[in-house]
């Protein structure tokens, strides 16, 4: 199962990256079309969730399973946070 070890770590890193990019876009540090940015962020979060689920199923070591589960949980919560932020911005 050595070849699936990297999935757990990529799941965690890909789940944190969209939140940083979302805040950077809100404050103007990233100059890109916002629709394209949100689409890319959701694709990254979907890939993170898929990596996390594969990492949970394929790994046999407890540390890597916990890391993959943490990455999946962070990705799901990041998705809800971004959706909530986008919905609340429509109310203003």
Helices and strands as residue ranges (DSSP letters): G 2-4, H 5-26, H 34-58, H 62-91
